[in-house]
Amino acid sequence: MSSGPHPSVPLTQAQLAQQQQAQAHASELAKRRSRKPTDKNMPDGVEDSIVDTEGVQRYKDLKDVERRLDATMTRKRLDIVDKAILQRYKTLRVWISNTVEDQIWQSNGLNVDTFDFAPSMEASYRVKIEGCLLDDEDENDDQAIETGNPGKAEQDGAGPSPTKAKTHTPHKHRFSHFFKALTVDFDRSRFRNGAEQTVEWKKPDPTSRNQPNANLPAAADFDELTFKRNGDENSNITINLHRQESPETYQLSPELAEVVDMTEATQQEAVMGLWEYIKLLGLQEDEEKRNFRCDELLKKVVKRGDVGYIPMLNEYVTQHLRPLAPIRLPYTIRIDEEFHKDPQPTIYDIQVPVEDSFRDSLLPLINNPQYAAMLKDVTALDDQLARVIQAIAVSKAKHSFFTSLSEDPANFVKNWLSSQKRDLEVIMGEASRGGGEHASGDEWRRGGKDSVWTTQNARESVNVLLSKQR
């Protein structure tokens, strides 16, 4: 088979006709969309031409109420989705303990009747990491444990036992549900090959994103993790817990943290904080709303000159996000006989996000099928309203026309014929380059509310040019 481009198969007459028909249909739809009115603002000066002058003000008040209602509904829907509403923080208590096997102080000595004077088993220890989510009753009653500081060690033996905590905690949340990985770092200075002493667990990828916890595999659904290693001396280890959050929380760079006043945030929170900073300082440009001016702090975030672009806020934030550091829990493995006469676990309290109990009742509000149907009805009503406003604008133009005609017929007809002539020359492309009555005169170069470009004729002419099929 040749590596070059393959010749395309010529289309049949029926396929060509079908393609031309589809293009004509798409062009017709584009024309309709271009002629479709979208302006729902009441034209200026209408209140001077109608009987009920208060009707215009009532319409403007209703528009303001609609705008605030839409903003409130949108904000509430975002609040429901946001993790601050759907999640709350609870205490995950972690117990770390170790047992020993075949230590020297555990053996009865060597057998003098045998020729093998080496011990039959090598000294070892077994470390157990166990976690359990505390109920509200346990958090309120237990005053011996200082909560709210992940990674802070507590006094040995404080707090309820793991068995007691399990009897109160529902089985919906388990220790492995809150972390995506767990590693154990050993004191490598005490081993010739530190890599052999590494312990690592990674949560397997779920088959589906919305897989319930009850259907998770055993490797991702447990309350305790135990590992065994050889050793006959006390040693220090560090247990690293890598959090699993949805949406993921990141560590912000110092430049972005100084702007949004947060050191840790989700990407959406960082973008909203950046946007709030721009609005608070009034840095958005007046003419081009998509641009904003950069002060000294924003220049460090944007890194692209003195002007930033609002559609690129996500891109600006992404380059300042760093993964969160893992929760580090130090622990000393005790081998000595004195400690194991009355062993006590080391206890840590970690704050973890837990789904709110109201989530199941709030999610139907977000996924309500009637909401999509309501949006279609609102869109249809908006189209009708735009057509009504367009009819009012046409009536207002007619009223102004006849009013001006009645006040000074001679001068009005003269000026109107001159304006129509200029408009016709511009539309037909026959306007010369002279001044005065031609399209390059001062009247055509002048902008503003009272210029010729704001007249109804100019608007209709531009609409015809945009919808013209070329």
Phi, psi and omega per residue, in radians:
M1 nan 2.326 -3.121
S2 -1.246 2.630 -3.111
S3 -1.521 -0.166 -3.106
G4 -1.358 3.115 3.138
P5 -1.187 2.441 -3.140
H6 -1.487 2.464 3.133
P7 -1.152 2.422 3.139
S8 -1.350 2.576 -3.139
V9 -1.363 2.213 -3.129
P10 -1.124 2.542 -3.130
L11 -1.418 2.593 3.083
T12 -1.384 2.962 -3.141
Q13 -1.090 -0.671 3.136
A14 -1.157 -0.685 3.120
Q15 -1.191 -0.672 3.088
L16 -1.119 -0.740 3.124
A17 -1.121 -0.692 3.115
Q18 -1.156 -0.685 3.120
Q19 -1.157 -0.737 3.106
Q20 -1.129 -0.650 3.115
Q21 -1.158 -0.692 3.108
A22 -1.142 -0.691 3.102
Q23 -1.144 -0.707 3.108
A24 -1.123 -0.680 3.120
H25 -1.148 -0.740 3.119
A26 -1.121 -0.674 3.107
S27 -1.144 -0.691 3.122
E28 -1.145 -0.702 3.089
L29 -1.119 -0.651 3.105
A30 -1.137 -0.667 3.092
K31 -1.114 -0.746 3.140
R32 -1.123 -0.697 3.126
R33 -1.161 -0.610 3.128
S34 -1.223 -0.529 3.127
R35 -1.546 -0.105 -3.100
K36 -1.275 2.142 -3.130
P37 -1.221 2.493 3.136
T38 -2.212 -0.265 -3.093
D39 -1.327 2.170 3.107
K40 -2.027 0.275 3.117
N41 -1.597 2.377 -3.140
M42 -1.161 2.293 3.136
P43 -1.071 2.589 3.129
D44 -1.207 2.482 3.087
G45 1.468 0.089 -3.128
V46 -1.186 -0.592 -3.090
E47 -1.121 -0.336 3.098
D48 -1.450 -0.115 -3.047
S49 -2.044 0.039 -3.091
I50 -2.091 2.914 -3.109
V51 -1.353 -0.884 -3.118
D52 -1.546 1.630 -3.084
T53 -1.246 -0.382 -3.139
E54 -1.362 -0.231 -3.136
G55 -1.124 -0.636 3.123
V56 -1.121 -0.744 3.133
Q57 -1.168 -0.656 3.090
R58 -1.116 -0.684 3.109
Y59 -1.106 -0.754 3.125
K60 -1.131 -0.643 3.094
D61 -1.138 -0.710 3.104
L62 -1.134 -0.658 3.091
K63 -1.101 -0.686 3.113
D64 -1.165 -0.703 3.090
V65 -1.119 -0.720 3.123
E66 -1.093 -0.726 3.137
R67 -1.096 -0.780 3.133
R68 -1.186 -0.609 3.110
L69 -1.170 -0.743 3.103
D70 -1.093 -0.729 3.137
A71 -1.137 -0.685 3.138
T72 -1.171 -0.759 3.138
M73 -1.117 -0.736 3.123
T74 -1.115 -0.753 3.139
R75 -1.126 -0.700 -3.141
K76 -1.163 -0.675 3.102
R77 -1.134 -0.673 3.083
L78 -1.173 -0.625 3.114
D79 -1.131 -0.643 3.135
I80 -1.156 -0.693 -3.125
V81 -1.292 -0.551 -3.056
D82 -1.086 2.545 -3.071
K83 -1.206 -0.368 3.103
A84 -1.148 -0.423 3.110
I85 -1.640 -0.717 -3.059
L86 -1.437 -0.213 -3.083
Q87 -2.294 2.628 2.987
R88 -2.399 2.833 -3.036
Y89 -1.698 2.359 3.056
K90 -2.256 2.985 -3.053
T91 -1.653 2.172 3.008
L92 -1.803 2.019 -3.120
R93 -1.651 2.275 -3.099
V94 -2.039 2.203 3.059
W95 -1.858 2.291 3.088
I96 -2.148 2.172 -3.120
S97 -2.533 2.929 3.099
N98 -2.563 2.617 3.024
T99 -2.082 2.862 -3.110
V100 -2.203 2.702 3.128
E101 -2.448 2.438 3.027
D102 1.010 0.582 3.028
Q103 -1.319 2.884 -3.068
I104 -1.108 -0.689 -3.120
W105 -1.302 -0.150 3.089
Q106 -1.625 -0.298 -3.090
S107 -1.493 2.827 -3.139
N108 -1.680 0.196 -3.114
G109 1.748 3.104 -3.103
L110 -1.566 2.663 3.097
N111 -1.494 1.962 -3.064
V112 -1.320 -0.214 -3.129
D113 -1.473 -0.076 -3.130
T114 -1.920 2.780 3.111
F115 -1.475 -0.268 -3.138
D116 -1.588 1.816 -3.114
F117 -1.601 0.137 3.102
A118 -1.580 2.569 3.102
P119 -1.132 2.554 -3.074
S120 -1.283 -0.420 -3.106
M121 -2.188 2.613 3.111
E122 -1.598 2.461 -3.127
A123 -1.101 2.417 -3.097
S124 -2.587 2.981 3.060
Y125 -2.466 2.780 -3.125
R126 -2.268 2.131 -3.108
V127 -1.819 2.320 3.115
K128 -2.072 2.212 3.072
I129 -1.956 2.043 -3.053
E130 -2.262 2.353 -3.137
G131 -2.310 2.625 -3.121
C132 -2.674 2.399 3.124
L133 -1.393 2.246 -3.104
L134 -1.476 2.539 3.008
D135 -1.361 2.926 3.106
D136 -1.078 -0.582 3.138
E137 -1.153 -0.700 3.130
D138 -1.160 -0.658 -3.125
E139 -1.194 -0.633 -3.120
N140 -1.341 -0.649 -3.065
D141 -1.407 -0.536 -3.047
D142 -1.495 1.805 -3.140
Q143 -1.697 -0.093 -3.092
A144 -1.414 -0.328 -3.080
I145 -1.832 2.281 3.092
E146 -1.518 1.985 -3.079
T147 -1.651 2.878 3.030
G148 1.660 -0.034 3.110
N149 -2.133 1.607 3.140
P150 -1.120 2.349 3.107
G151 1.571 0.145 3.117
K152 -1.762 2.212 -3.086
A153 -1.333 2.583 3.117
E154 -1.997 3.024 3.132
Q155 -1.212 2.477 -3.139
D156 -1.084 2.377 3.073
G157 1.528 -0.022 -3.124
A158 -1.425 2.655 3.067
G159 1.477 2.953 -3.134
P160 -1.241 2.779 3.133
S161 -1.292 2.808 3.108
P162 -1.027 -0.659 -3.129
T163 -1.115 -0.734 3.129
K164 -1.141 -0.714 -3.123
A165 -1.160 -0.613 -3.133
K166 -1.156 -0.543 -3.113
T167 -1.204 -0.411 -3.124
H168 -1.689 -0.408 -3.021
T169 -1.534 2.299 3.071
P170 -1.163 2.717 -3.067
H171 -1.454 0.138 -3.134
K172 -1.183 -0.681 -3.102
H173 -1.985 2.246 3.115
R174 -2.118 2.959 -3.031
F175 -1.017 -0.735 -3.065
S176 -1.288 -0.240 -3.106
H177 -1.224 -0.405 -3.020
F178 -1.658 -0.045 -3.064
F179 -2.366 2.554 3.106
K180 -1.755 -0.226 3.102
A181 -2.809 2.686 3.095
L182 -2.469 2.245 3.085
T183 -2.276 2.677 3.114
V184 -2.173 2.101 3.109
D185 -1.762 2.234 3.119
F186 -1.686 2.824 3.044
D187 -1.263 1.708 -2.984
R188 -1.244 -0.283 3.122
S189 -1.170 -0.292 -3.104
R190 -1.675 -0.033 -3.119
F191 -2.238 2.514 3.099
R192 -1.204 -0.693 3.134
N193 -2.133 1.645 -3.072
G194 -1.184 -0.424 -3.108
A195 -1.128 -0.503 -3.133
E196 -1.223 -0.329 -3.086
Q197 -1.675 0.094 -3.105
T198 -1.382 2.397 3.054
V199 -2.067 2.279 -3.074
E200 -2.502 2.369 3.032
W201 -2.314 2.313 3.078
K202 -2.189 2.370 3.138
K203 -1.226 2.266 3.093
P204 -1.137 2.612 3.134
D205 -1.176 2.289 3.113
P206 -1.231 2.623 3.122
T207 -1.206 -0.513 3.092
S208 -2.394 2.597 -3.066
R209 -1.159 -0.606 -3.092
N210 -1.723 0.487 -3.129
Q211 -1.173 2.225 -3.131
P212 -1.208 2.746 -3.102
N213 -1.134 -0.491 -3.104
A214 -1.182 -0.388 -3.104
N215 -1.796 0.218 3.141
L216 -1.258 2.639 3.065
P217 -1.192 2.869 -3.084
A218 -1.094 -0.524 -3.128
A219 -1.234 -0.217 3.140
A220 -2.120 0.191 -3.064
D221 -2.443 1.488 -3.126
F222 -2.643 2.856 3.115
D223 -1.897 -0.259 -3.127
E224 -2.548 2.640 3.116
L225 -2.289 2.289 -3.089
T226 -2.219 2.400 3.055
F227 -2.395 2.676 -3.080
K228 -2.142 2.391 3.092
R229 -2.456 2.756 3.091
N230 -1.493 2.478 3.122
G231 2.946 2.596 3.131
D232 -2.292 0.366 3.104
E233 -2.351 2.680 3.043
N234 -1.120 2.462 -3.123
S235 -2.568 2.720 3.138
N236 -1.779 2.444 3.074
I237 -2.314 2.818 3.055
T238 -2.245 2.145 3.131
I239 -1.674 2.114 -3.116
N240 -1.840 2.112 3.128
L241 -1.909 2.055 3.131
H242 -1.665 2.022 -3.025
R243 -1.212 2.584 3.038
Q244 -2.041 1.995 -3.087
E245 -2.313 2.629 3.098
S246 -2.450 1.947 -0.010
P247 -1.264 2.737 -3.045
E248 -1.240 2.441 3.080
T249 -1.687 2.412 -3.079
Y250 -2.079 2.816 2.978
Q251 -1.562 2.187 -3.100
L252 -1.526 2.558 3.088
S253 -1.162 2.747 3.124
P254 -1.006 -0.601 -3.134
E255 -1.146 -0.815 -3.141
L256 -1.277 -0.634 3.139
A257 -1.087 -0.580 3.126
E258 -1.215 -0.470 -3.132
V259 -1.449 -0.850 -3.042
V260 -1.578 -0.103 3.101
D261 1.066 0.678 3.059
M262 -2.497 2.509 3.067
T263 -1.733 -0.456 3.102
E264 -2.306 2.361 -3.121
A265 -2.926 2.804 2.983
T266 -1.345 2.942 -3.136
Q267 -1.118 -0.680 3.131
Q268 -1.146 -0.708 3.123
E269 -1.137 -0.667 3.121
A270 -1.170 -0.705 3.117
V271 -1.126 -0.766 3.122
M272 -1.128 -0.665 3.095
G273 -1.121 -0.684 3.104
L274 -1.154 -0.719 3.122
W275 -1.155 -0.709 3.106
E276 -1.102 -0.643 3.108
Y277 -1.117 -0.736 3.136
I278 -1.120 -0.751 -3.137
K279 -1.200 -0.700 -3.078
L280 -1.107 -0.678 -3.125
L281 -1.586 -0.009 3.117
G282 1.121 0.726 -3.086
L283 -1.552 -0.128 3.130
Q284 -1.247 2.342 -3.121
E285 -1.206 2.556 -3.079
D286 -1.298 -0.729 -3.073
E287 -1.429 -0.865 3.141
E288 -1.853 1.740 -3.038
K289 -1.189 -0.304 -3.135
R290 -1.378 -0.202 -3.102
N291 -1.863 2.720 3.043
F292 -2.506 2.600 3.132
R293 -1.443 2.522 -3.095
C294 -1.792 2.184 2.968
D295 -1.485 -2.971 -3.066
E296 -1.099 -0.643 3.141
L297 -1.261 -0.721 -3.122
L298 -1.211 -0.504 3.096
K299 -1.070 -0.612 3.114
K300 -1.244 -0.463 -3.141
V301 -1.465 -0.797 -3.072
V302 -1.312 -0.788 3.115
K303 1.080 0.502 -3.120
R304 -2.442 0.731 3.082
G305 1.722 -2.776 -3.037
D306 -1.645 -0.105 -3.083
V307 -2.192 2.327 3.064
G308 -2.035 2.902 -3.081
Y309 -2.134 2.214 -3.077
I310 -1.085 -0.691 3.092
P311 -1.073 -0.233 -3.117
M312 -1.828 0.314 3.141
L313 -1.062 -0.688 3.114
N314 -1.049 -0.718 -3.138
E315 -1.185 -0.670 3.104
Y316 -1.104 -0.690 -3.074
V317 -1.283 -0.659 -3.036
T318 -1.019 -0.659 -3.097
Q319 -1.279 -0.094 3.125
H320 -1.960 0.229 -3.138
L321 -1.738 2.368 3.102
R322 -2.257 2.568 3.105
P323 -1.095 2.535 3.118
L324 -1.175 2.507 3.052
A325 -1.187 2.532 3.137
P326 -1.189 2.789 3.043
I327 -1.351 2.128 -3.067
R328 -1.823 2.170 3.135
L329 -2.058 1.813 3.108
P330 -1.335 2.573 -3.133
Y331 -2.650 2.503 3.089
T332 -1.884 2.107 3.098
I333 -1.377 2.069 -3.079
R334 -1.742 2.195 3.139
I335 -1.887 -0.330 -2.986
D336 -1.196 2.669 -3.089
E337 -1.178 -0.615 -3.085
E338 -1.056 -0.743 -3.121
F339 -1.167 -0.667 -3.036
H340 -1.432 -0.005 2.973
K341 -1.175 -0.606 3.073
D342 -2.528 1.286 -3.060
P343 -1.214 2.451 3.094
Q344 -2.244 2.394 -3.136
P345 -1.328 2.742 2.975
T346 -1.584 2.313 -2.991
I347 -2.044 2.385 3.049
Y348 -2.223 2.562 3.017
D349 -1.983 2.242 -3.112
I350 -2.197 2.356 3.077
Q351 -1.518 2.141 -3.109
V352 -2.200 2.572 3.102
P353 -1.363 2.363 3.137
V354 -2.211 2.413 3.131
E355 -1.062 2.386 -3.141
D356 -1.210 2.557 3.140
S357 -1.166 -0.333 3.137
F358 -1.465 -0.012 -3.058
R359 -1.080 -0.734 -3.108
D360 -1.095 -0.537 3.120
S361 -1.458 -0.372 -3.127
L362 -1.545 -0.547 -3.111
L363 -1.053 -0.684 3.076
P364 -1.039 -0.460 3.085
L365 -1.192 -0.585 3.139
I366 -1.337 -0.737 -3.070
N367 -1.667 0.403 -3.127
N368 -1.173 2.098 3.139
P369 -1.151 -0.405 3.116
Q370 -1.203 -0.385 -3.141
Y371 -1.164 -0.729 3.114
A372 -1.135 -0.700 3.097
A373 -1.125 -0.662 3.110
M374 -1.132 -0.669 3.110
L375 -1.101 -0.646 3.092
K376 -1.131 -0.720 3.113
D377 -1.129 -0.713 3.124
V378 -1.123 -0.681 3.112
T379 -1.113 -0.725 3.099
A380 -1.107 -0.711 3.100
L381 -1.152 -0.633 3.089
D382 -1.121 -0.680 3.102
D383 -1.121 -0.745 3.095
Q384 -1.102 -0.726 3.130
L385 -1.100 -0.708 3.123
A386 -1.106 -0.675 3.104
R387 -1.170 -0.659 3.094
V388 -1.123 -0.756 3.121
I389 -1.111 -0.666 3.092
Q390 -1.109 -0.714 3.097
A391 -1.123 -0.659 3.094
I392 -1.126 -0.709 3.123
A393 -1.112 -0.688 3.090
V394 -1.134 -0.759 3.110
S395 -1.107 -0.681 3.101
K396 -1.096 -0.717 3.106
A397 -1.117 -0.726 3.102
K398 -1.112 -0.739 -3.137
H399 -1.084 -0.772 3.120
S400 -1.126 -0.669 3.135
F401 -1.063 -0.922 -3.079
F402 -1.228 -0.548 3.095
T403 -1.140 -0.794 3.118
S404 -1.144 -0.625 3.113
L405 -1.145 -0.677 -3.114
S406 -1.266 -0.486 -3.103
E407 -1.343 -0.731 3.138
D408 -2.568 1.439 -3.022
P409 -1.042 -0.755 -3.019
A410 -1.143 -0.955 -3.131
N411 -1.142 -0.600 -3.132
F412 -1.140 -0.787 -3.140
V413 -1.120 -0.678 3.131
K414 -1.111 -0.846 3.140
N415 -1.162 -0.636 -3.116
W416 -1.186 -0.729 3.104
L417 -1.123 -0.667 3.096
S418 -1.132 -0.724 3.122
S419 -1.144 -0.726 3.129
Q420 -1.121 -0.646 3.116
K421 -1.117 -0.808 3.123
R422 -1.089 -0.740 3.123
D423 -1.078 -0.735 -3.134
L424 -1.136 -0.697 3.117
E425 -1.132 -0.671 3.124
V426 -1.180 -0.761 -3.112
I427 -1.144 -0.727 -3.114
M428 -1.422 -0.119 3.132
G429 1.308 0.421 -3.091
E430 -1.841 0.155 -3.121
A431 -1.275 2.296 3.122
S432 -1.421 3.130 -3.083
R433 -1.656 0.198 3.136
G434 -1.372 -3.052 3.126
G435 -1.791 -2.805 3.047
G436 1.190 -1.857 -3.036
E437 -1.420 -0.048 -3.013
H438 -1.692 2.973 -2.997
A439 -1.214 -0.251 3.134
S440 -1.683 0.188 -3.133
G441 -1.269 3.084 -3.103
D442 -1.123 -0.586 -3.118
E443 -1.116 -0.585 -3.134
W444 -1.423 -0.434 3.123
R445 -1.454 -0.280 -3.103
R446 -1.451 2.293 3.087
G447 -1.811 -2.952 3.116
G448 1.942 -3.113 -3.048
K449 -1.209 -0.537 -3.067
D450 -1.768 0.230 -3.119
S451 -1.391 2.956 -3.125
V452 -1.205 -0.325 -3.099
W453 -1.315 -0.218 3.111
T454 -1.722 0.068 3.134
T455 -1.323 2.835 3.136
Q456 -1.150 -0.612 3.129
N457 -1.102 -0.760 3.138
A458 -1.116 -0.714 3.127
R459 -1.102 -0.755 3.128
E460 -1.152 -0.626 3.136
S461 -1.150 -0.768 3.111
V462 -1.113 -0.664 3.119
N463 -1.119 -0.683 3.113
V464 -1.152 -0.739 -3.136
L465 -1.139 -0.666 -3.122
L466 -1.250 -0.580 -3.098
S467 -1.599 0.003 -3.116
K468 -1.255 2.307 3.133
Q469 -1.454 2.203 -3.137
R470 -1.803 nan nan
